Amino acid sequence: MDVYFVLNAVTFVWNEEKARINPSNHDGITFQQATEAFFDPFVVVLVTQSEKSQIKLSSGSYLVVFEDSSIE
């Protein structure tokens, strides 16, 4: 089942089971907490060498790495 979460008028969707397991794999960080990185004013965006995926790193209170391989 998918979980929907809205923050700053943006809807995030994730798998409920993966969300349950995620904190144990990532120092207690939940998907809901990780969404805050997308609105961090100090976010740094890096583009991989292939330029087909994007990695975002947040410099907030915790580090979030997000890779989006759907960039064209």
C-alpha positions in Angstrom: 0.0 0.0 0.0 1.2 3.5 -0.8 1.5 6.2 1.8 0.8 9.8 0.8 2.3 12.7 2.6 1.9 16.4 1.8 4.5 19.0 2.8 4.5 22.6 1.4 1.8 21.7 -1.1 3.9 18.9 -2.5 2.7 15.3 -2.3 5.2 12.6 -1.6 4.4 8.9 -2.1 6.2 5.9 -0.7 5.6 2.2 -0.1 4.3 1.6 3.4 6.4 -1.5 4.0 9.6 0.2 2.8 8.8 3.2 5.0 8.4 0.9 8.1 11.9 -0.6 7.4 13.7 2.6 6.4 14.5 4.0 9.8 16.4 0.9 10.8 18.6 1.2 7.7 19.2 4.9 7.9 19.9 6.0 11.5 16.3 6.4 12.5 15.4 8.8 9.6 11.8 8.3 8.4 10.7 9.1 4.8 8.5 11.8 6.3 11.6 13.5 7.9 13.6 13.1 4.7 11.0 15.1 2.7 12.2 18.2 4.5 15.5 18.1 2.6 13.6 19.1 -0.6 12.8 22.5 1.0 16.2 23.1 2.7 17.4 26.5 1.5 21.0 25.2 1.8 20.5 22.2 -0.5 23.3 21.4 -2.9 22.4 19.7 -6.1 25.0 17.5 -7.8 24.6 15.8 -11.2 26.3 12.5 -11.9 28.7 12.0 -14.8 26.0 10.3 -16.9 23.7 13.3 -16.3 20.8 10.9 -16.4 20.4 10.9 -12.6 20.4 13.6 -10.1 21.7 13.4 -6.5 20.5 15.9 -3.9 22.4 16.4 -0.7 20.9 18.4 2.1 23.0 20.3 4.6 20.2 20.5 7.2 20.1 18.8 10.6 20.7 15.4 8.8 22.0 14.3 5.5 19.6 13.0 2.9 20.7 11.6 -0.4 18.1 11.2 -3.1 18.8 9.8 -6.5 16.2 10.4 -9.3 17.1 8.2 -12.3 14.1 9.5 -14.3 15.7 12.7 -15.4 15.9 13.0 -19.2 
